[in-house]
Amino acid sequence: MHKKIALLAFCFLSQWADAEMCPDVHRMQNHLPIGWKMYDSDNGSLLTPEQQTQFIHRAAQFALAEWSNKKNSHNEVHCYYNDKIGSHLQAYLAKKNFTPHLSKTSYWYSVTGSMDCAAGTDKCEFQRYIQPHSQLAKK
């Protein structure tokens, strides 16, 4: 019985530990977490160091998390932010190999070609994408 309880607790904590969120503004401005890259919203190019500094300095609030289900998207989550007056910044943070964490209490919603979440960084959870294994031999 104790082994079952321990196993259930481990599974629950493992799921929770795998959940990630877009960095909140305070966290991003103090130290951008590992694995995140910054891109230009207009052309998709990486931001220069000067543009990165400007983006981080101007970011005031989280706006939206987006996940595209297009084939060439690499299961990438995009995190968008607004400035002090609520205008969208022309850049975003991105991290590859993730999918939205969908549950009964999920804040993700479907938009043509993508899934979006605008509920706040603490509610827009995503998890590492696990590539489905293809079966090599048939029975």
N, C-alpha and C positions, 0 to 999 in steps of 0.2 A: 504494500500500500504506500509506504513512504517513497519507494522508488518511482511509482506512478506520479505522485505529487511533485517530486523533484524534477521528473522529466517534463511534466506540464509547465512548471515554473520556468525551467530552462528554455522551453520552446517559446513561451510568452516573452521572456526577456530577450531572446535572440531576435524575435520579430521586431520588438521595439528598438533594439540596438541598430538594426539594419535600416530603420526608417531615417530618412534625411529630410531636410527642409532647406529652402533658400536662406542664405545668410541674412539675418536682420541687419538694419543699417548700422547700428552701434558695433556689432561684431565685424561687419565688413570694413568699417572705418578704422577699427583698431588693428585688425590683422585678418586678411582674407584667408579663409580656410583652404587647405590643400585640395587641389584637383579642379578648382574653379578657374575659368578663363573668361576674359572680357572681350566682347565683339561689338562692332558697329552694326546698328540695326538696319541701316540703309543698304550696305553692301556685304555684310557678313565677314568682313576682315577683322583680324585681331586688332585691338586697340594698341596704339603706341604707349610707351611708359608715361608720356605727358598726358595723353587722353585718359589713361587709367586713373591718374592722379586727379584729373578734373572730374571724371565720373564719380569717383569715391567721394570727393569733396562736395559735389552738388547733390548727391543722393540724400533724400530726407525721409522717404517712406517707401515701403514695399508696395508694388502695384499689382503684379500678376505673375503667376507661374504658368508656364506653357510647356506642353509635351506634344510633339508631332508624331503621328503614326505613319509618316511617309517612309518608303524603303531606305532612302539615303540619309535619314535623320540621325542614325547611330543611337537611337533611343536617348536623345539628348533633352535634358530639362533646361529651359530658359527662364531666367528670373529677371523681371523688369521692375524698375524703380521710378519714382517721381521726385521732382525737386520740391523746394519749400512751398511753391505756389500751386503745386499739383500737376505741373506739366510733365509729360513723359520724357525721360532722358533718352537720347538717341543711341543707347547702348544697352547691353544686357550681359548678365553672367550666364555661363553655360557649363554643364557637366554631363559627360557622356555615360551611356550604359545604365540608365535609370528608367523606371516607369512610374506612373502615378500609383500611389498606395490607395486602392479602392476598397472601401469597407462600407458598412451600413451608415456610418457617420462621416463618410467622405464628402469633401467640399469640391471635388473635381466635377466638372460638367463638360459635356461633349459640345464641341464647336466644329464646323466643317473642317475636316482634316487634322484636328488636334483635340487635346483635352486641356482645359484651362482651370485655374483655381485663383480666385481673388480674395479669399477669406482671411488672409494673413499668413505670415511665414510659419506660425505655430500650427496652422491647420492644413497647409498645403504640403502634405507629406508625400514623399516618393521613396521607392526602394530600388535596390540594385536589380538590374535586368538579368535574368537567368536565361541563357539561350536554350531553347528546347532541344533535347537530344533527338536526332533522327534515328529511327530503327534501321539497322543494317540488314538484318535477316528477317524473313517472314516465316511464320510457323506453318 
